[in-house]
């Protein structure tokens, strides 16, 4: 796409032989024309967002008329600062993540951002658009109260009250709560208060699986709320909502949108390692807003950065966290090449198939997952393997939730967010670097989450103990000791 400058404003050219890409022009914000009749549908679609033209389901002529009358702003997709290009959507300025291609839109070699390419291409000739007209006071269905008859434990109540205080004072809060503490239930009162006040709420999480689990759960608690579940390929992409449940990647499309932002599992990959996702979360919240961080394993940096903290060391049902056992299994990779599993691993699998107790088996890589899955399917064809880019991921995880899959072999993608009431967990190759202390704590936390089944078996099968394994076990024991003290 190329533009001329006409009366100080951008004007699209008729073909790519004329004009220049937007990145070559000095941009000016149009003055609002109060006599212009603007589209309220377009206003609702764009307000609180920063989108590519392709993400706006309105004819470009209508979009451009709103720009000319001051209701929409065109911003650079890529902007040159200090002789370097920076992406205005994800804030990437790493030049190794800036590529170039022969662009069909402008007919030139065009630079683009590879960092956020999965969200749609941001390039030198593609503007980012945001609403600059009057804000719509979006009135959703009148919200009265949530529908939940549960009762919070004393520790959960403490977290809930601190969240309400943060919401009232528009401040930030870290809720450090052990796996299985019932973090979601702690949020209910805060979400309810925000919705009653007609505020915009977002719960963001690094994993799609968590979005898929939270959306129906929260819809049952808040049946009057308009909920949008956002993840790659979601059908709710353009839905108007007052409660948004989103992967952290989807936050790249928002700007100054939410009064209450909750970042669930703030320590999880990729959010913890990706500066662009942290930038997106900061930009998506309104200037006057509350940000709640939830995690069972906060980093030292997070504990230092967030002064306002509450620690919940006890599970909601009062039982301790299952402490993992360490089981040496020898060279499991060599065993798999011979189409075998180590004897103690095979015995663990067989005992679960015989007892019909569901289980997770975590492995460190996709090649190992494929080998292990192929081997175990010979024993039981209902066993499945799943990984991040698995095209059947969503369906397999749902079948596992429904009890149709006895054992699921998985990479670390299922270390969080998938709750099976009565299940056990094993890690094959627990010494691998991918299994950090926090990952192993989260994996162990899959077990014993139900009040009806508060205990279970956690086994770390290894070819040599690591510091991460030892620290994870000590972390769990420490939280159990603290939980015991709070009940005395």
C-alpha positions in Angstrom: 0.0 0.0 0.0 1.3 3.5 -1.0 0.2 7.0 -0.1 0.4 10.6 -1.3 0.2 13.5 1.0 -2.8 15.7 0.2 -3.6 18.7 2.3 -1.3 17.4 4.9 -3.0 14.0 5.2 -2.3 10.6 3.8 -4.2 9.7 0.6 -3.9 6.2 -0.9 -2.6 5.9 -4.4 -4.4 4.2 -7.3 -1.5 1.8 -8.0 1.9 0.8 -6.6 3.8 2.8 -9.2 2.9 6.0 -7.5 3.4 7.4 -4.0 5.5 6.0 -1.1 4.9 3.4 1.7 3.6 4.9 4.9 7.0 4.5 6.6 8.4 7.2 4.2 5.9 9.9 5.2 5.8 12.2 8.1 2.5 11.4 9.8 0.0 14.0 11.1 -3.0 13.3 13.3 -6.2 14.7 11.8 -8.4 17.1 13.7 -11.7 15.6 14.8 -14.6 16.9 12.6 -17.5 17.1 15.1 -20.1 17.2 12.3 -18.9 13.9 10.9 -21.3 11.0 11.4 -19.1 8.2 12.5 -19.8 4.4 12.5 -20.5 3.1 15.9 -19.9 -0.4 14.8 -16.4 0.6 13.6 -15.9 2.5 16.8 -16.7 -0.7 18.9 -14.5 -2.8 16.7 -11.4 -0.6 16.9 -11.7 1.0 20.4 -9.0 -0.4 22.7 -7.1 -2.1 19.8 -4.3 -1.5 17.4 -5.0 -3.4 14.2 -3.9 -4.0 10.6 -6.3 -3.0 7.9 -6.9 -6.7 7.1 -8.2 -7.2 10.7 -10.9 -4.6 10.3 -14.0 -6.0 8.5 -15.1 -2.7 7.0 -14.5 -1.3 3.5 -11.3 0.6 3.2 -13.2 3.7 1.9 -15.1 3.9 5.2 -12.0 3.4 7.2 -10.2 6.1 5.3 -13.1 8.6 5.7 -12.9 8.2 9.4 -9.1 8.9 9.2 -9.7 12.0 7.2 -12.2 13.2 9.8 -10.0 12.5 12.8 -11.7 9.4 14.2 -8.9 6.9 13.2 -5.2 7.3 13.4 -2.7 5.7 11.0 0.6 4.7 12.7 3.7 3.2 11.3 3.9 -0.6 11.3 7.7 -0.5 11.2 9.4 2.8 12.3 13.0 3.7 11.8 14.7 5.1 14.9 18.4 5.6 15.2 18.9 3.9 11.8 17.2 0.8 13.1 13.7 -0.5 12.4 11.3 -1.1 15.3 7.9 -2.9 15.2 5.1 -0.7 16.6 3.0 -3.7 17.4 5.3 -6.0 19.4 8.1 -3.4 20.1 10.8 -5.7 18.5 14.0 -3.9 17.6 16.2 -6.9 17.1 17.3 -6.5 13.6 17.9 -10.2 13.2 14.1 -10.6 13.5 13.5 -8.0 10.7 13.2 -9.6 7.3 12.5 -8.3 3.8 10.4 -9.6 0.8 9.1 -8.4 -2.5 5.8 -7.0 -1.4 2.6 -7.3 -3.5 1.0 -4.3 -1.7 3.6 -1.7 -2.5 5.6 -3.4 -5.4 8.9 -2.8 -3.5 11.3 -4.8 -1.3 9.6 -4.3 2.0 10.9 -4.9 5.5 8.7 -6.7 8.0 8.7 -8.0 11.6 9.3 -11.7 12.0 8.9 -11.6 15.8 5.0 -11.3 15.6 4.5 -12.7 12.1 2.0 -15.3 13.4 -0.4 -12.5 14.2 -0.3 -11.1 10.6 2.5 -9.4 8.8 3.5 -5.9 10.0 5.7 -4.3 7.3 7.0 -0.9 6.2 3.9 -0.3 4.0 1.2 -1.6 6.4 -0.2 1.0 8.8 -1.5 0.1 12.3 -4.9 1.7 13.0 -6.4 2.8 16.3 -9.6 4.7 17.2 -9.0 8.4 18.1 -12.6 9.5 18.2 -14.9 9.7 21.2 -14.8 6.6 23.4 -17.9 4.5 23.4 -19.3 3.8 26.9 -20.0 0.2 25.8 -23.0 -1.0 27.8 -23.1 -4.7 28.1 -26.0 -6.7 29.5 -26.7 -5.5 33.0 -24.6 -7.6 35.4 -26.0 -8.3 38.8 -24.1 -11.1 40.4 -22.1 -14.3 39.8 -23.6 -17.7 40.0 -21.3 -19.6 42.4 -22.3 -21.4 45.6 -18.8 -22.5 46.6 -17.0 -21.3 49.7 -13.5 -20.0 49.8 -11.0 -21.4 52.3 -9.4 -19.0 54.8 -6.3 -18.7 52.6 -8.4 -18.2 49.4 -10.4 -15.5 51.2 -7.1 -13.7 52.0 -6.2 -13.7 48.3 -9.7 -12.6 47.2 -9.7 -9.7 49.6 -6.3 -8.5 48.5 -7.4 -8.6 44.9 -10.5 -6.5 45.7 -8.3 -4.0 47.5 -6.0 -3.8 44.4 -9.0 -3.3 42.1 -10.3 -0.5 44.3 -7.0 1.3 44.4 -6.0 0.6 40.8 -2.8 -1.0 41.9 -0.8 -4.1 41.1 -0.7 -7.4 43.0 1.3 -10.6 43.0 -0.7 -13.7 44.2 1.8 -16.4 44.9 -0.3 -19.4 45.4 0.7 -23.1 45.4 -0.5 -25.4 42.6 -4.1 -26.4 43.4 -4.7 -23.5 45.8 -7.8 -22.5 43.8 -6.4 -19.4 42.2 -9.3 -19.1 39.8 -11.9 -19.1 42.6 -9.9 -16.3 44.3 -10.6 -14.1 41.3 -14.3 -14.5 41.3 -15.2 -11.6 43.7 -12.8 -9.2 41.9 -14.2 -10.1 38.5 -17.7 -9.7 39.8 -17.0 -6.3 41.2 -15.4 -5.1 38.0 -18.3 -6.4 35.8 -20.9 -4.7 38.1 -19.0 -1.4 37.6 -19.1 -2.0 33.8 -15.3 -2.4 33.6 -13.4 -4.3 31.0 -11.7 -7.5 32.3 -9.0 -9.6 30.7 -7.5 -12.9 32.0 -4.4 -13.6 29.9 -2.4 -16.9 30.0 0.5 -18.2 28.0 -1.3 -21.4 26.9 -4.2 -22.0 24.6 -5.2 -25.1 26.7 -5.8 -22.8 29.7 -8.0 -20.5 27.7 -10.1 -23.5 26.6 -10.5 -24.7 30.1 -11.2 -21.3 31.7 -13.8 -20.0 29.1 -16.7 -22.5 29.8 -15.8 -22.5 33.6 -16.1 -18.7 33.8 -19.2 -18.6 31.6 -21.0 -20.9 34.1 -20.0 -18.6 37.0 -20.8 -15.4 35.1 -23.6 -16.3 32.8 -24.6 -12.7 32.2 -21.1 -11.7 31.0 -20.2 -11.5 27.3 -17.1 -13.7 27.1 -14.5 -13.8 24.3 -12.0 -16.7 24.2 -9.0 -15.5 22.1 -6.3 -17.8 20.8 -4.8 -18.6 17.4 -7.8 -19.5 15.1 -10.4 -18.5 17.6 -13.9 -17.7 16.3 -14.3 -14.9 18.9 -11.7 -12.7 17.3 -14.2 -9.8 16.5 -16.6 -10.5 19.4 -17.6 -7.6 21.7 -17.0 -8.7 25.3 -16.6 -7.4 28.8 -14.7 -10.5 30.0 -11.9 -11.5 27.7 -9.9 -14.7 28.2 -6.8 -14.6 26.0 -3.4 -16.1 25.2 -0.8 -13.5 25.9 0.0 -13.4 22.2 -3.4 -12.1 21.4 -2.7 -9.1 23.7 -0.6 -7.7 20.8 -3.8 -6.5 19.2 -4.9 -4.4 22.2 -4.0 -0.9 23.5 -5.4 0.8 26.6 -8.4 -1.6 26.7 -8.7 -3.2 30.1 -9.5 -1.9 33.6 -8.6 -5.2 35.2 -5.8 -7.3 33.8 -4.9 -10.7 35.2 -1.8 -12.5 34.0 -2.1 -16.2 34.9 1.0 -18.3 35.2 3.2 -15.3 34.7 6.4 -17.4 35.0 5.4 -19.7 32.1 7.1 -19.9 28.7 6.7 -18.1 26.4 5.5 -15.1 28.4 8.4 -15.2 30.9 11.0 -15.2 28.2 9.4 -12.9 25.6 9.8 -9.2 26.1 7.3 -8.5 23.3 4.5 -10.3 25.3 5.4 -8.4 28.5 5.2 -5.2 26.4 1.8 -6.2 25.0 0.4 -6.9 28.5 1.6 -3.5 29.7 0.1 -1.7 26.7 -3.2 -3.6 26.8 -4.2 -2.2 30.2 -5.6 1.2 30.7 -3.4 3.9 32.3 -5.7 3.8 35.4 -6.1 0.0 36.0 -5.2 -3.0 38.1 -2.8 -5.7 37.1 -2.9 -9.1 39.0 -0.1 -11.6 38.6 -0.9 -15.2 39.4 1.7 -17.9 39.8 2.9 -20.9 41.9 6.5 -20.3 41.1 7.4 -16.5 40.8 10.8 -15.6 39.6 13.1 -13.7 41.9 12.8 -10.6 39.7 9.0 -10.6 39.9 9.2 -10.9 43.7 11.4 -7.9 43.8 9.4 -5.8 41.3 6.0 -6.2 42.8 5.9 -4.8 46.3 2.2 -5.8 46.9 2.2 -9.5 47.4 0.1 -12.3 49.1 1.3 -15.8 49.5 -1.1 -18.8 49.6 0.9 -21.9 50.6 -2.1 -24.2 51.1 -4.3 -26.1 48.6 -7.9 -25.2 48.8 -8.8 -28.6 50.2 -6.2 -28.5 52.9 -4.2 -31.5 51.9 -0.4 -31.3 51.1 1.1 -31.2 47.7 2.3 -34.7 46.6 6.1 -34.9 46.9 7.8 -36.4 43.9 9.8 -39.6 44.0 13.1 -39.9 42.1 13.6 -43.1 40.1 16.7 -43.8 38.2 15.8 -45.4 34.9 19.1 -45.6 33.1 19.7 -44.7 29.4 16.1 -44.5 28.3 17.0 -43.0 24.9 19.0 -46.2 24.1 16.1 -48.3 25.4 13.7 -46.5 23.1 16.0 -47.1 20.1 15.6 -50.8 20.9 11.8 -50.4 21.0 11.7 -50.7 24.7 11.1 -48.6 27.8 13.1 -48.9 31.0 11.6 -51.6 33.2 10.5 -49.3 36.1 8.9 -46.9 33.6 7.1 -49.8 31.8 5.8 -51.1 35.2 4.5 -47.6 36.1 2.6 -47.4 32.8 1.2 -51.0 33.0 0.0 -50.5 36.6 -2.0 -47.4 35.5 -3.5 -49.2 32.5 -4.5 -52.1 34.8 -6.0 -49.8 37.5 -7.6 -47.6 34.9 -6.2 -44.5 36.6 -5.5 -41.7 34.1 -1.9 -40.3 34.0 0.3 -37.8 32.3 3.7 -38.9 31.0 5.9 -35.9 30.3 8.9 -36.2 28.0 11.6 -33.6 27.1 11.2 -33.5 23.3 9.0 -34.1 20.3 11.2 -36.9 18.8 11.1 -38.7 22.2 7.3 -38.1 22.4 6.8 -39.7 19.0 9.0 -42.7 19.8 7.3 -43.3 23.2 3.8 -42.8 21.8 4.4 -45.3 18.9 5.7 -47.8 21.4 2.9 -47.5 24.0 0.2 -47.5 21.4 1.1 -51.1 20.8 0.2 -51.8 24.4 -3.0 -49.6 24.3 -4.2 -47.9 21.1 -6.1 -45.3 23.2 -2.9 -43.8 24.5 -2.1 -40.5 22.7 0.8 -38.0 22.4 0.4 -34.3 22.2 2.7 -31.3 21.6 2.4 -27.6 20.9 2.0 -27.7 17.1 0.0 -30.9 17.0 -2.9 -30.3 14.7 -5.0 -32.5 16.9 -4.0 -30.9 20.2 -7.3 -29.3 21.1 -9.3 -32.5 20.4 -6.8 -34.8 22.2 -6.7 -32.6 25.3 -10.6 -32.6 25.4 -10.7 -36.4 25.0 -8.2 -36.7 27.9 -10.4 -34.4 30.0 -13.4 -36.6 29.1 -11.6 -39.7 30.3 -11.3 -41.3 26.8 -7.5 -41.3 26.8 -6.0 -43.4 29.7 -2.4 -41.9 29.4 -1.4 -38.8 27.6 2.3 -38.4 26.6 3.1 -34.7 26.4 5.8 -32.1 26.3 5.8 -29.3 28.8 2.7 -27.7 27.1 0.4 -29.5 29.6 2.4 -28.6 32.7 -0.3 -26.0 33.5 -4.0 -25.4 33.0 -5.3 -29.0 32.4 -7.0 -30.4 35.5 -7.9 -34.1 35.7 -9.6 -34.9 39.1 -7.9 -38.2 39.7 -4.6 -38.6 37.9 -0.9 -39.4 38.4 2.1 -37.9 36.8 5.5 -39.2 35.6 8.4 -37.4 33.9 10.6 -39.5 31.6 14.1 -37.8 31.4 13.5 -35.4 34.3 17.2 -34.5 34.2 16.8 -32.7 30.8 17.3 -28.9 30.8 13.8 -28.3 29.6 12.5 -29.4 33.0 13.4 -26.4 35.1 12.5 -26.1 38.8 9.3 -24.2 38.0 8.3 -26.7 35.3 8.8 -29.7 37.6 6.8 -28.0 40.4 4.0 -27.3 38.0 4.1 -30.8 36.7 3.8 -32.3 40.2 1.0 -29.8 40.8 -1.2 -31.7 38.3 -1.8 -34.4 40.9 -4.2 -34.3 43.9 -6.1 -31.2 42.8 -9.6 -32.6 43.7 -11.0 -32.7 47.2 -12.3 -36.2 46.4 -8.8 -37.3 45.3 -6.3 -35.1 47.1 -3.3 -37.4 46.8 -1.5 -39.3 44.1 1.8 -40.4 42.6 4.4 -38.2 41.1 7.5 -39.9 39.7 10.6 -38.2 38.2 12.3 -41.0 36.1 15.9 -39.8 35.4 19.4 -40.7 34.1 21.0 -38.6 36.9 19.6 -36.1 39.4 19.8 -32.4 38.7 19.8 -29.3 40.8 16.4 -28.4 39.3 14.9 -31.7 40.4 16.3 -31.2 44.0 15.1 -27.6 44.2 11.6 -28.5 42.9 11.3 -31.2 45.6 12.5 -28.8 48.3 10.1 -26.1 47.0 7.1 -28.5 47.4 8.3 -29.5 50.8 8.7 -25.9 51.9 5.2 -25.0 50.7 3.8 -28.0 52.6 5.6 -26.9 55.7 4.2 -23.3 55.4 0.7 -24.7 54.8 1.0 -26.7 57.9 2.0 -23.7 59.9 -1.0 -21.6 58.7 -3.4 -24.2 59.9 -2.0 -24.4 63.4 
